[in-house]
Amino acid sequence: QQQQQQQQDRGRKRRPVEQEPRPVSDAAPPQRGVKALPEVEAFLARHRLRCQRVRLLKTFRGIIYGQQKRKKDVANGVKVDNGNAGAAQGNDAGAGVAAVPGQPVADKITAESKPVGDAKEPPPWEQYVRANSKFVKTGHFLHTVAWEVNGRYVLAVIPHEHKVDQERLAKAIREPPKAIRLRKLQDIAKQTGWPVFVCPPFGHAKDREGREPVLLVDASVTEFKKPLLFDCGTIGLSLSVSDFLRSTGANCVEGLAIPQAPKKTAPAAVLQSASVASPEPAPEPESSVAGSPMATEPTKQEAPPKLLVDSAGGPAAMEP
């Protein structure tokens, strides 16, 4: 019997008692999926909203911190790898090459040295829209600006590339413009417990007196046919206009959002050719009008006409 037991145990992996597998739990594992902030998820569940959640490829917080890090590296003399140089040329010239403003970058295909201008980095929101273009193209992207008026929190929802008209905001809440104060990012993060730069229009906590924030939205939102898009950190939220107005009870204000003035930026071709000296073009001759002398010819100054007076004392004629 002992020999038979040994033959049966051959090939079996022996393990100590303390390494025995743990018993399987009867509870179901948590469902995997894209989830927003807990307060936002609670709001959506309480109002039974059909909200599409999209995982963003690039967050606004990451873009801001990346710009700050690159500025510190440039200030400390650290070479910054600019991957846009190779992408702009349609090859891998920027891969693994430190692109320093004002210095040439070697092109691997043409084996030429091309000067790279000191091109400014696009604004953070422009980078955000480019990186998450698939999400942004599905609807109208909106921003939420947080204000405080005499201890009361006010949220203004405006379309992208717009800013809040403070005079209209003051009239909507019936307070003087001097009483309106823009809330700081750190105060919002401390009061809500959310990451910095994250401010959706719903899910906010009540103030010290237990009041919900006043939510104002620009009246142009009611004319949108596509869904409304909101940034929620690493998640993007897509919500229909009717569901948003019904669940939040937002007050529509005409003219709350005004377009921002476009920033004047030099084109890329001008920036790249700025370091290359070019001869100045010859001045063009001024065009002459028929019957008028050329600009190079001196003209005689004509004497002003004399006024002839008749014997009655009144003007008679103008002498040429």
C-alpha positions as protocol buffer text, in pm:
chain_id: "A"
residue {
  index: 1
  type: GLN
  ca { x: 0 y: 0 z: 0 }
}
residue {
  index: 2
  type: GLN
  ca { x: 282 y: 241 z: 79 }
}
residue {
  index: 3
  type: GLN
  ca { x: 440 y: 178 z: -261 }
}
residue {
  index: 4
  type: GLN
  ca { x: 106 y: 235 z: -433 }
}
residue {
  index: 5
  type: GLN
  ca { x: 63 y: 565 z: -245 }
}
residue {
  index: 6
  type: GLN
  ca { x: 411 y: 676 z: -350 }
}
residue {
  index: 7
  type: GLN
  ca { x: 336 y: 596 z: -712 }
}
residue {
  index: 8
  type: GLN
  ca { x: 14 y: 796 z: -695 }
}
residue {
  index: 9
  type: ASP
  ca { x: 193 y: 1095 z: -537 }
}
residue {
  index: 10
  type: ARG
  ca { x: 456 y: 1103 z: -810 }
}
residue {
  index: 11
  type: GLY
  ca { x: 426 y: 1411 z: -1031 }
}
residue {
  index: 12
  type: ARG
  ca { x: 205 y: 1594 z: -786 }
}
residue {
  index: 13
  type: LYS
  ca { x: 322 y: 1930 z: -661 }
}
residue {
  index: 14
  type: ARG
  ca { x: 354 y: 1936 z: -287 }
}
residue {
  index: 15
  type: ARG
  ca { x: 301 y: 2259 z: -102 }
}
residue {
  index: 16
  type: PRO
  ca { x: 301 y: 2350 z: 267 }
}
residue {
  index: 17
  type: VAL
  ca { x: -25 y: 2391 z: 449 }
}
residue {
  index: 18
  type: GLU
  ca { x: 20 y: 2770 z: 486 }
}
residue {
  index: 19
  type: GLN
  ca { x: 32 y: 2807 z: 105 }
}
residue {
  index: 20
  type: GLU
  ca { x: -301 y: 2642 z: 44 }
}
residue {
  index: 21
  type: PRO
  ca { x: -534 y: 2848 z: -179 }
}
residue {
  index: 22
  type: ARG
  ca { x: -776 y: 3073 z: -1 }
}
residue {
  index: 23
  type: PRO
  ca { x: -1146 y: 2998 z: -18 }
}
residue {
  index: 24
  type: VAL
  ca { x: -1330 y: 3171 z: -300 }
}
residue {
  index: 25
  type: SER
  ca { x: -1564 y: 3449 z: -189 }
}
residue {
  index: 26
  type: ASP
  ca { x: -1932 y: 3420 z: -273 }
}
residue {
  index: 27
  type: ALA
  ca { x: -1966 y: 3798 z: -332 }
}
residue {
  index: 28
  type: ALA
  ca { x: -1965 y: 3916 z: -691 }
}
residue {
  index: 29
  type: PRO
  ca { x: -1661 y: 4117 z: -803 }
}
residue {
  index: 30
  type: PRO
  ca { x: -1713 y: 4490 z: -855 }
}
residue {
  index: 31
  type: GLN
  ca { x: -1824 y: 4586 z: -1202 }
}
residue {
  index: 32
  type: ARG
  ca { x: -1558 y: 4741 z: -1417 }
}
residue {
  index: 33
  type: GLY
  ca { x: -1646 y: 5052 z: -1607 }
}
residue {
  index: 34
  type: VAL
  ca { x: -1589 y: 5422 z: -1651 }
}
residue {
  index: 35
  type: LYS
  ca { x: -1703 y: 5604 z: -1339 }
}
residue {
  index: 36
  type: ALA
  ca { x: -1700 y: 5972 z: -1254 }
}
residue {
  index: 37
  type: LEU
  ca { x: -1655 y: 6130 z: -911 }
}
residue {
  index: 38
  type: PRO
  ca { x: -1870 y: 5972 z: -635 }
}
residue {
  index: 39
  type: GLU
  ca { x: -2069 y: 6292 z: -580 }
}
residue {
  index: 40
  type: VAL
  ca { x: -2136 y: 6321 z: -953 }
}
residue {
  index: 41
  type: GLU
  ca { x: -2238 y: 5956 z: -979 }
}
residue {
  index: 42
  type: ALA
  ca { x: -2475 y: 6002 z: -684 }
}
residue {
  index: 43
  type: PHE
  ca { x: -2634 y: 6302 z: -855 }
}
residue {
  index: 44
  type: LEU
  ca { x: -2680 y: 6112 z: -1181 }
}
residue {
  index: 45
  type: ALA
  ca { x: -2833 y: 5814 z: -1001 }
}
residue {
  index: 46
  type: ARG
  ca { x: -3064 y: 6030 z: -790 }
}
residue {
  index: 47
  type: HIS
  ca { x: -3210 y: 6200 z: -1097 }
}
residue {
  index: 48
  type: ARG
  ca { x: -3196 y: 5887 z: -1316 }
}
residue {
  index: 49
  type: LEU
  ca { x: -3004 y: 6057 z: -1592 }
}
residue {
  index: 50
  type: ARG
  ca { x: -2876 y: 5887 z: -1904 }
}
residue {
  index: 51
  type: CYS
  ca { x: -2522 y: 6016 z: -1910 }
}
residue {
  index: 52
  type: GLN
  ca { x: -2249 y: 5885 z: -2135 }
}
residue {
  index: 53
  type: ARG
  ca { x: -1909 y: 5860 z: -1970 }
}
residue {
  index: 54
  type: VAL
  ca { x: -1593 y: 5878 z: -2181 }
}
residue {
  index: 55
  type: ARG
  ca { x: -1238 y: 5822 z: -2060 }
}
residue {
  index: 56
  type: LEU
  ca { x: -1026 y: 6118 z: -2170 }
}
residue {
  index: 57
  type: LEU
  ca { x: -691 y: 6070 z: -2340 }
}
residue {
  index: 58
  type: LYS
  ca { x: -543 y: 6384 z: -2182 }
}
residue {
  index: 59
  type: THR
  ca { x: -657 y: 6578 z: -1877 }
}
residue {
  index: 60
  type: PHE
  ca { x: -646 y: 6954 z: -1832 }
}
residue {
  index: 61
  type: ARG
  ca { x: -465 y: 6907 z: -1502 }
}
residue {
  index: 62
  type: GLY
  ca { x: -191 y: 6703 z: -1671 }
}
residue {
  index: 63
  type: ILE
  ca { x: -149 y: 6964 z: -1944 }
}
residue {
  index: 64
  type: ILE
  ca { x: -107 y: 7246 z: -1691 }
}
residue {
  index: 65
  type: TYR
  ca { x: 143 y: 7054 z: -1481 }
}
residue {
  index: 66
  type: GLY
  ca { x: 333 y: 6951 z: -1793 }
}
residue {
  index: 67
  type: GLN
  ca { x: 372 y: 7313 z: -1900 }
}
residue {
  index: 68
  type: GLN
  ca { x: 490 y: 7413 z: -1553 }
}
residue {
  index: 69
  type: LYS
  ca { x: 746 y: 7132 z: -1552 }
}
residue {
  index: 70
  type: ARG
  ca { x: 882 y: 7228 z: -1894 }
}
residue {
  index: 71
  type: LYS
  ca { x: 918 y: 7591 z: -1785 }
}
residue {
  index: 72
  type: LYS
  ca { x: 1116 y: 7483 z: -1480 }
}
residue {
  index: 73
  type: ASP
  ca { x: 1338 y: 7258 z: -1693 }
}
residue {
  index: 74
  type: VAL
  ca { x: 1409 y: 7540 z: -1938 }
}
residue {
  index: 75
  type: ALA
  ca { x: 1486 y: 7779 z: -1651 }
}
residue {
  index: 76
  type: ASN
  ca { x: 1727 y: 7525 z: -1503 }
}
residue {
  index: 77
  type: GLY
  ca { x: 1899 y: 7465 z: -1837 }
}
residue {
  index: 78
  type: VAL
  ca { x: 1758 y: 7117 z: -1893 }
}
residue {
  index: 79
  type: LYS
  ca { x: 1699 y: 7025 z: -2257 }
}
residue {
  index: 80
  type: VAL
  ca { x: 1333 y: 6964 z: -2332 }
}
residue {
  index: 81
  type: ASP
  ca { x: 1239 y: 6703 z: -2589 }
}
residue {
  index: 82
  type: ASN
  ca { x: 992 y: 6864 z: -2828 }
}
residue {
  index: 83
  type: GLY
  ca { x: 811 y: 6584 z: -3007 }
}
residue {
  index: 84
  type: ASN
  ca { x: 614 y: 6829 z: -3222 }
}
residue {
  index: 85
  type: ALA
  ca { x: 915 y: 6905 z: -3437 }
}
residue {
  index: 86
  type: GLY
  ca { x: 923 y: 6561 z: -3596 }
}
residue {
  index: 87
  type: ALA
  ca { x: 546 y: 6540 z: -3618 }
}
residue {
  index: 88
  type: ALA
  ca { x: 528 y: 6873 z: -3798 }
}
residue {
  index: 89
  type: GLN
  ca { x: 785 y: 6756 z: -4058 }
}
residue {
  index: 90
  type: GLY
  ca { x: 606 y: 6427 z: -4118 }
}
residue {
  index: 91
  type: ASN
  ca { x: 893 y: 6206 z: -3998 }
}
residue {
  index: 92
  type: ASP
  ca { x: 1065 y: 6091 z: -3680 }
}
residue {
  index: 93
  type: ALA
  ca { x: 1313 y: 6376 z: -3663 }
}
residue {
  index: 94
  type: GLY
  ca { x: 1184 y: 6479 z: -3323 }
}
residue {
  index: 95
  type: ALA
  ca { x: 1207 y: 6132 z: -3170 }
}
residue {
  index: 96
  type: GLY
  ca { x: 1492 y: 6120 z: -2921 }
}
residue {
  index: 97
  type: VAL
  ca { x: 1627 y: 6460 z: -3028 }
}
residue {
  index: 98
  type: ALA
  ca { x: 1632 y: 6752 z: -2788 }
}
residue {
  index: 99
  type: ALA
  ca { x: 1480 y: 7047 z: -2974 }
}
residue {
  index: 100
  type: VAL
  ca { x: 1616 y: 7370 z: -2829 }
}
residue {
  index: 101
  type: PRO
  ca { x: 1458 y: 7697 z: -2948 }
}
residue {
  index: 102
  type: GLY
  ca { x: 1683 y: 7876 z: -3194 }
}
residue {
  index: 103
  type: GLN
  ca { x: 1903 y: 7573 z: -3265 }
}
residue {
  index: 104
  type: PRO
  ca { x: 1880 y: 7356 z: -3579 }
}
residue {
  index: 105
  type: VAL
  ca { x: 1733 y: 7007 z: -3571 }
}
residue {
  index: 106
  type: ALA
  ca { x: 1876 y: 6746 z: -3810 }
}
residue {
  index: 107
  type: ASP
  ca { x: 1633 y: 6596 z: -4058 }
}
residue {
  index: 108
  type: LYS
  ca { x: 1697 y: 6223 z: -4099 }
}
residue {
  index: 109
  type: ILE
  ca { x: 1538 y: 6202 z: -4443 }
}
residue {
  index: 110
  type: THR
  ca { x: 1688 y: 6501 z: -4624 }
}
residue {
  index: 111
  type: ALA
  ca { x: 2004 y: 6511 z: -4408 }
}
residue {
  index: 112
  type: GLU
  ca { x: 1970 y: 6889 z: -4388 }
}
residue {
  index: 113
  type: SER
  ca { x: 1986 y: 7123 z: -4094 }
}
residue {
  index: 114
  type: LYS
  ca { x: 1665 y: 7322 z: -4058 }
}
residue {
  index: 115
  type: PRO
  ca { x: 1635 y: 7609 z: -3806 }
}
residue {
  index: 116
  type: VAL
  ca { x: 1346 y: 7579 z: -3565 }
}
residue {
  index: 117
  type: GLY
  ca { x: 1188 y: 7902 z: -3447 }
}
residue {
  index: 118
  type: ASP
  ca { x: 1090 y: 7984 z: -3093 }
}
residue {
  index: 119
  type: ALA
  ca { x: 731 y: 7869 z: -3146 }
}
residue {
  index: 120
  type: LYS
  ca { x: 508 y: 7928 z: -2847 }
}
residue {
  index: 121
  type: GLU
  ca { x: 321 y: 7636 z: -2697 }
}
residue {
  index: 122
  type: PRO
  ca { x: -54 y: 7633 z: -2769 }
}
residue {
  index: 123
  type: PRO
  ca { x: -287 y: 7729 z: -2482 }
}
residue {
  index: 124
  type: PRO
  ca { x: -389 y: 7449 z: -2243 }
}
residue {
  index: 125
  type: TRP
  ca { x: -751 y: 7431 z: -2356 }
}
residue {
  index: 126
  type: GLU
  ca { x: -644 y: 7416 z: -2719 }
}
residue {
  index: 127
  type: GLN
  ca { x: -420 y: 7120 z: -2636 }
}
residue {
  index: 128
  type: TYR
  ca { x: -708 y: 6962 z: -2445 }
}
residue {
  index: 129
  type: VAL
  ca { x: -945 y: 6992 z: -2742 }
}
residue {
  index: 130
  type: ARG
  ca { x: -686 y: 6850 z: -2981 }
}
residue {
  index: 131
  type: ALA
  ca { x: -604 y: 6553 z: -2761 }
}
residue {
  index: 132
  type: ASN
  ca { x: -970 y: 6471 z: -2690 }
}
residue {
  index: 133
  type: SER
  ca { x: -1106 y: 6566 z: -3031 }
}
residue {
  index: 134
  type: LYS
  ca { x: -1319 y: 6253 z: -3062 }
}
residue {
  index: 135
  type: PHE
  ca { x: -1503 y: 6342 z: -2743 }
}
residue {
  index: 136
  type: VAL
  ca { x: -1530 y: 6716 z: -2809 }
}
residue {
  index: 137
  type: LYS
  ca { x: -1671 y: 6668 z: -3160 }
}
residue {
  index: 138
  type: THR
  ca { x: -1972 y: 6477 z: -3030 }
}
residue {
  index: 139
  type: GLY
  ca { x: -2141 y: 6783 z: -2877 }
}
residue {
  index: 140
  type: HIS
  ca { x: -2100 y: 7129 z: -2729 }
}
residue {
  index: 141
  type: PHE
  ca { x: -1820 y: 7163 z: -2473 }
}
residue {
  index: 142
  type: LEU
  ca { x: -1911 y: 7378 z: -2170 }
}
residue {
  index: 143
  type: HIS
  ca { x: -1719 y: 7528 z: -1880 }
}
residue {
  index: 144
  type: THR
  ca { x: -1831 y: 7587 z: -1522 }
}
residue {
  index: 145
  type: VAL
  ca { x: -1700 y: 7901 z: -1349 }
}
residue {
  index: 146
  type: ALA
  ca { x: -1739 y: 7918 z: -970 }
}
residue {
  index: 147
  type: TRP
  ca { x: -1818 y: 8248 z: -796 }
}
residue {
  index: 148
  type: GLU
  ca { x: -1898 y: 8354 z: -442 }
}
residue {
  index: 149
  type: VAL
  ca { x: -2141 y: 8634 z: -355 }
}
residue {
  index: 150
  type: ASN
  ca { x: -2181 y: 8723 z: 14 }
}
residue {
  index: 151
  type: GLY
  ca { x: -2112 y: 8364 z: 123 }
}
residue {
  index: 152
  type: ARG
  ca { x: -2340 y: 8210 z: -143 }
}
residue {
  index: 153
  type: TYR
  ca { x: -2186 y: 7989 z: -411 }
}
residue {
  index: 154
  type: VAL
  ca { x: -2279 y: 8067 z: -772 }
}
residue {
  index: 155
  type: LEU
  ca { x: -2194 y: 7847 z: -1073 }
}
residue {
  index: 156
  type: ALA
  ca { x: -2200 y: 7993 z: -1424 }
}
residue {
  index: 157
  type: VAL
  ca { x: -2210 y: 7750 z: -1718 }
}
residue {
  index: 158
  type: ILE
  ca { x: -2087 y: 7898 z: -2045 }
}
residue {
  index: 159
  type: PRO
  ca { x: -1982 y: 7755 z: -2383 }
}
residue {
  index: 160
  type: HIS
  ca { x: -1619 y: 7695 z: -2470 }
}
residue {
  index: 161
  type: GLU
  ca { x: -1412 y: 7996 z: -2585 }
}
residue {
  index: 162
  type: HIS
  ca { x: -1642 y: 8232 z: -2396 }
}
residue {
  index: 163
  type: LYS
  ca { x: -1614 y: 8423 z: -2070 }
}
residue {
  index: 164
  type: VAL
  ca { x: -1867 y: 8534 z: -1810 }
}
residue {
  index: 165
  type: ASP
  ca { x: -2018 y: 8880 z: -1834 }
}
residue {
  index: 166
  type: GLN
  ca { x: -1997 y: 8994 z: -1472 }
}
residue {
  index: 167
  type: GLU
  ca { x: -2254 y: 9270 z: -1521 }
}
residue {
  index: 168
  type: ARG
  ca { x: -2514 y: 9022 z: -1646 }
}
residue {
  index: 169
  type: LEU
  ca { x: -2418 y: 8789 z: -1363 }
}
residue {
  index: 170
  type: ALA
  ca { x: -2470 y: 9064 z: -1108 }
}
residue {
  index: 171
  type: LYS
  ca { x: -2810 y: 9151 z: -1254 }
}
residue {
  index: 172
  type: ALA
  ca { x: -2917 y: 8786 z: -1255 }
}
residue {
  index: 173
  type: ILE
  ca { x: -2844 y: 8740 z: -884 }
}
residue {
  index: 174
  type: ARG
  ca { x: -2948 y: 9097 z: -795 }
}
residue {
  index: 175
  type: GLU
  ca { x: -2623 y: 9189 z: -629 }
}
residue {
  index: 176
  type: PRO
  ca { x: -2374 y: 9471 z: -698 }
}
residue {
  index: 177
  type: PRO
  ca { x: -2078 y: 9376 z: -918 }
}
residue {
  index: 178
  type: LYS
  ca { x: -1835 y: 9458 z: -638 }
}
residue {
  index: 179
  type: ALA
  ca { x: -1984 y: 9181 z: -424 }
}
residue {
  index: 180
  type: ILE
  ca { x: -1897 y: 8911 z: -680 }
}
residue {
  index: 181
  type: ARG
  ca { x: -1573 y: 8726 z: -617 }
}
residue {
  index: 182
  type: LEU
  ca { x: -1415 y: 8455 z: -830 }
}
residue {
  index: 183
  type: ARG
  ca { x: -1339 y: 8150 z: -619 }
}
residue {
  index: 184
  type: LYS
  ca { x: -985 y: 8015 z: -600 }
}
residue {
  index: 185
  type: LEU
  ca { x: -898 y: 7669 z: -726 }
}
residue {
  index: 186
  type: GLN
  ca { x: -759 y: 7560 z: -391 }
}
residue {
  index: 187
  type: ASP
  ca { x: -1077 y: 7669 z: -213 }
}
residue {
  index: 188
  type: ILE
  ca { x: -1292 y: 7465 z: -452 }
}
residue {
  index: 189
  type: ALA
  ca { x: -1070 y: 7160 z: -412 }
}
residue {
  index: 190
  type: LYS
  ca { x: -1074 y: 7191 z: -33 }
}
residue {
  index: 191
  type: GLN
  ca { x: -1450 y: 7238 z: -13 }
}
residue {
  index: 192
  type: THR
  ca { x: -1545 y: 6960 z: -258 }
}
residue {
  index: 193
  type: GLY
  ca { x: -1256 y: 6717 z: -212 }
}
residue {
  index: 194
  type: TRP
  ca { x: -1205 y: 6700 z: -590 }
}
residue {
  index: 195
  type: PRO
  ca { x: -875 y: 6739 z: -774 }
}
residue {
  index: 196
  type: VAL
  ca { x: -766 y: 7085 z: -876 }
}
residue {
  index: 197
  type: PHE
  ca { x: -910 y: 7218 z: -1207 }
}
residue {
  index: 198
  type: VAL
  ca { x: -1214 y: 6986 z: -1174 }
}
residue {
  index: 199
  type: CYS
  ca { x: -1545 y: 7173 z: -1147 }
}
residue {
  index: 200
  type: PRO
  ca { x: -1853 y: 7005 z: -1299 }
}
residue {
  index: 201
  type: PRO
  ca { x: -2188 y: 7188 z: -1274 }
}
residue {
  index: 202
  type: PHE
  ca { x: -2342 y: 6933 z: -1035 }
}
residue {
  index: 203
  type: GLY
  ca { x: -2236 y: 6730 z: -734 }
}
residue {
  index: 204
  type: HIS
  ca { x: -2121 y: 7030 z: -530 }
}
residue {
  index: 205
  type: ALA
  ca { x: -2161 y: 7034 z: -154 }
}
residue {
  index: 206
  type: LYS
  ca { x: -2384 y: 7282 z: 26 }
}
residue {
  index: 207
  type: ASP
  ca { x: -2251 y: 7598 z: 184 }
}
residue {
  index: 208
  type: ARG
  ca { x: -2224 y: 7673 z: 556 }
}
residue {
  index: 209
  type: GLU
  ca { x: -2594 y: 7757 z: 577 }
}
residue {
  index: 210
  type: GLY
  ca { x: -2701 y: 7440 z: 397 }
}
residue {
  index: 211
  type: ARG
  ca { x: -2789 y: 7608 z: 67 }
}
residue {
  index: 212
  type: GLU
  ca { x: -2735 y: 7458 z: -276 }
}
residue {
  index: 213
  type: PRO
  ca { x: -2520 y: 7658 z: -520 }
}
residue {
  index: 214
  type: VAL
  ca { x: -2705 y: 7889 z: -757 }
}
residue {
  index: 215
  type: LEU
  ca { x: -2667 y: 7749 z: -1108 }
}
residue {
  index: 216
  type: LEU
  ca { x: -2685 y: 7989 z: -1403 }
}
residue {
  index: 217
  type: VAL
  ca { x: -2645 y: 7889 z: -1767 }
}
residue {
  index: 218
  type: ASP
  ca { x: -2620 y: 8093 z: -2081 }
}
residue {
  index: 219
  type: ALA
  ca { x: -2948 y: 8104 z: -2273 }
}
residue {
  index: 220
  type: SER
  ca { x: -2778 y: 7994 z: -2597 }
}
residue {
  index: 221
  type: VAL
  ca { x: -2761 y: 7641 z: -2455 }
}
residue {
  index: 222
  type: THR
  ca { x: -3135 y: 7597 z: -2518 }
}
residue {
  index: 223
  type: GLU
  ca { x: -3071 y: 7621 z: -2893 }
}
residue {
  index: 224
  type: PHE
  ca { x: -2815 y: 7341 z: -2901 }
}
residue {
  index: 225
  type: LYS
  ca { x: -2917 y: 7023 z: -3080 }
}
residue {
  index: 226
  type: LYS
  ca { x: -2618 y: 6812 z: -2981 }
}
residue {
  index: 227
  type: PRO
  ca { x: -2555 y: 6696 z: -2622 }
}
residue {
  index: 228
  type: LEU
  ca { x: -2370 y: 6902 z: -2364 }
}
residue {
  index: 229
  type: LEU
  ca { x: -2015 y: 6797 z: -2275 }
}
residue {
  index: 230
  type: PHE
  ca { x: -1851 y: 6854 z: -1937 }
}
residue {
  index: 231
  type: ASP
  ca { x: -1500 y: 6786 z: -1809 }
}
residue {
  index: 232
  type: CYS
  ca { x: -1485 y: 6574 z: -1494 }
}
residue {
  index: 233
  type: GLY
  ca { x: -1116 y: 6511 z: -1440 }
}
residue {
  index: 234
  type: THR
  ca { x: -1020 y: 6193 z: -1625 }
}
residue {
  index: 235
  type: ILE
  ca { x: -1380 y: 6138 z: -1740 }
}
residue {
  index: 236
  type: GLY
  ca { x: -1588 y: 6333 z: -1990 }
}
residue {
  index: 237
  type: LEU
  ca { x: -1965 y: 6354 z: -1940 }
}
residue {
  index: 238
  type: SER
  ca { x: -2218 y: 6379 z: -2224 }
}
residue {
  index: 239
  type: LEU
  ca { x: -2568 y: 6488 z: -2130 }
}
residue {
  index: 240
  type: SER
  ca { x: -2870 y: 6605 z: -2332 }
}
residue {
  index: 241
  type: VAL
  ca { x: -2990 y: 6964 z: -2295 }
}
residue {
  index: 242
  type: SER
  ca { x: -3334 y: 6866 z: -2165 }
}
residue {
  index: 243
  type: ASP
  ca { x: -3195 y: 6629 z: -1901 }
}
residue {
  index: 244
  type: PHE
  ca { x: -2944 y: 6890 z: -1785 }
}
residue {
  index: 245
  type: LEU
  ca { x: -3204 y: 7164 z: -1741 }
}
residue {
  index: 246
  type: ARG
  ca { x: -3456 y: 6929 z: -1581 }
}
residue {
  index: 247
  type: SER
  ca { x: -3219 y: 6775 z: -1326 }
}
residue {
  index: 248
  type: THR
  ca { x: -3026 y: 7086 z: -1226 }
}
residue {
  index: 249
  type: GLY
  ca { x: -3304 y: 7345 z: -1245 }
}
residue {
  index: 250
  type: ALA
  ca { x: -3055 y: 7593 z: -1389 }
}
residue {
  index: 251
  type: ASN
  ca { x: -3168 y: 7948 z: -1461 }
}
residue {
  index: 252
  type: CYS
  ca { x: -3110 y: 8057 z: -1821 }
}
residue {
  index: 253
  type: VAL
  ca { x: -2958 y: 8406 z: -1848 }
}
residue {
  index: 254
  type: GLU
  ca { x: -2949 y: 8591 z: -2179 }
}
residue {
  index: 255
  type: GLY
  ca { x: -2602 y: 8723 z: -2261 }
}
residue {
  index: 256
  type: LEU
  ca { x: -2428 y: 8555 z: -1968 }
}
residue {
  index: 257
  type: ALA
  ca { x: -2145 y: 8441 z: -2195 }
}
residue {
  index: 258
  type: ILE
  ca { x: -1951 y: 8674 z: -2422 }
}
residue {
  index: 259
  type: PRO
  ca { x: -1690 y: 8563 z: -2678 }
}
residue {
  index: 260
  type: GLN
  ca { x: -1329 y: 8598 z: -2584 }
}
residue {
  index: 261
  type: ALA
  ca { x: -1107 y: 8822 z: -2793 }
}
residue {
  index: 262
  type: PRO
  ca { x: -888 y: 8608 z: -3022 }
}
residue {
  index: 263
  type: LYS
  ca { x: -520 y: 8615 z: -2937 }
}
residue {
  index: 264
  type: LYS
  ca { x: -287 y: 8734 z: -3209 }
}
residue {
  index: 265
  type: THR
  ca { x: -33 y: 8464 z: -3283 }
}
residue {
  index: 266
  type: ALA
  ca { x: 229 y: 8470 z: -3555 }
}
residue {
  index: 267
  type: PRO
  ca { x: 203 y: 8189 z: -3812 }
}
residue {
  index: 268
  type: ALA
  ca { x: 445 y: 7900 z: -3793 }
}
residue {
  index: 269
  type: ALA
  ca { x: 611 y: 7991 z: -4124 }
}
residue {
  index: 270
  type: VAL
  ca { x: 695 y: 8336 z: -3993 }
}
residue {
  index: 271
  type: LEU
  ca { x: 834 y: 8193 z: -3670 }
}
residue {
  index: 272
  type: GLN
  ca { x: 1059 y: 7945 z: -3852 }
}
residue {
  index: 273
  type: SER
  ca { x: 1196 y: 8205 z: -4094 }
}
residue {
  index: 274
  type: ALA
  ca { x: 1249 y: 8472 z: -3829 }
}
residue {
  index: 275
  type: SER
  ca { x: 1610 y: 8366 z: -3764 }
}
residue {
  index: 276
  type: VAL
  ca { x: 1702 y: 8364 z: -4138 }
}
residue {
  index: 277
  type: ALA
  ca { x: 1808 y: 8706 z: -4263 }
}
residue {
  index: 278
  type: SER
  ca { x: 1642 y: 8808 z: -4590 }
}
residue {
  index: 279
  type: PRO
  ca { x: 1719 y: 9113 z: -4806 }
}
residue {
  index: 280
  type: GLU
  ca { x: 1474 y: 9396 z: -4792 }
}
residue {
  index: 281
  type: PRO
  ca { x: 1270 y: 9445 z: -5110 }
}
residue {
  index: 282
  type: ALA
  ca { x: 1326 y: 9756 z: -5317 }
}
residue {
  index: 283
  type: PRO
  ca { x: 1070 y: 10028 z: -5258 }
}
residue {
  index: 284
  type: GLU
  ca { x: 800 y: 10045 z: -5523 }
}
residue {
  index: 285
  type: PRO
  ca { x: 746 y: 10377 z: -5702 }
}
residue {
  index: 286
  type: GLU
  ca { x: 436 y: 10561 z: -5603 }
}
residue {
  index: 287
  type: SER
  ca { x: 158 y: 10548 z: -5857 }
}
residue {
  index: 288
  type: SER
  ca { x: 70 y: 10876 z: -6027 }
}
residue {
  index: 289
  type: VAL
  ca { x: -277 y: 10993 z: -6111 }
}
residue {
  index: 290
  type: ALA
  ca { x: -349 y: 11127 z: -6458 }
}
residue {
  index: 291
  type: GLY
  ca { x: -321 y: 11503 z: -6464 }
}
residue {
  index: 292
  type: SER
  ca { x: -126 y: 11522 z: -6134 }
}
residue {
  index: 293
  type: PRO
  ca { x: 252 y: 11568 z: -6101 }
}
residue {
  index: 294
  type: MET
  ca { x: 478 y: 11284 z: -5986 }
}
residue {
  index: 295
  type: ALA
  ca { x: 579 y: 11270 z: -5622 }
}
residue {
  index: 296
  type: THR
  ca { x: 944 y: 11326 z: -5713 }
}
residue {
  index: 297
  type: GLU
  ca { x: 878 y: 11650 z: -5902 }
}
residue {
  index: 298
  type: PRO
  ca { x: 864 y: 11969 z: -5694 }
}
residue {
  index: 299
  type: THR
  ca { x: 535 y: 12153 z: -5714 }
}
residue {
  index: 300
  type: LYS
  ca { x: 484 y: 12523 z: -5698 }
}
residue {
  index: 301
  type: GLN
  ca { x: 276 y: 12651 z: -5413 }
}
residue {
  index: 302
  type: GLU
  ca { x: -21 y: 12840 z: -5550 }
}
residue {
  index: 303
  type: ALA
  ca { x: -124 y: 13164 z: -5385 }
}
residue {
  index: 304
  type: PRO
  ca { x: -466 y: 13163 z: -5225 }
}
residue {
  index: 305
  type: PRO
  ca { x: -741 y: 13323 z: -5435 }
}
residue {
  index: 306
  type: LYS
  ca { x: -810 y: 13688 z: -5379 }
}
residue {
  index: 307
  type: LEU
  ca { x: -1155 y: 13810 z: -5292 }
}
residue {
  index: 308
  type: LEU
  ca { x: -1276 y: 14094 z: -5514 }
}
residue {
  index: 309
  type: VAL
  ca { x: -1514 y: 14343 z: -5360 }
}
residue {
  index: 310
  type: ASP
  ca { x: -1747 y: 14555 z: -5566 }
}
residue {
  index: 311
  type: SER
  ca { x: -1836 y: 14913 z: -5501 }
}
residue {
  index: 312
  type: ALA
  ca { x: -2139 y: 14810 z: -5292 }
}
residue {
  index: 313
  type: GLY
  ca { x: -1909 y: 14645 z: -5041 }
}
residue {
  index: 314
  type: GLY
  ca { x: -2016 y: 14283 z: -5110 }
}
residue {
  index: 315
  type: PRO
  ca { x: -1813 y: 14002 z: -5262 }
}
residue {
  index: 316
  type: ALA
  ca { x: -1823 y: 14000 z: -5638 }
}
residue {
  index: 317
  type: ALA
  ca { x: -1612 y: 13705 z: -5758 }
}
residue {
  index: 318
  type: MET
  ca { x: -1321 y: 13480 z: -5673 }
}
residue {
  index: 319
  type: GLU
  ca { x: -1004 y: 13560 z: -5860 }
}
residue {
  index: 320
  type: PRO
  ca { x: -829 y: 13246 z: -5984 }
}
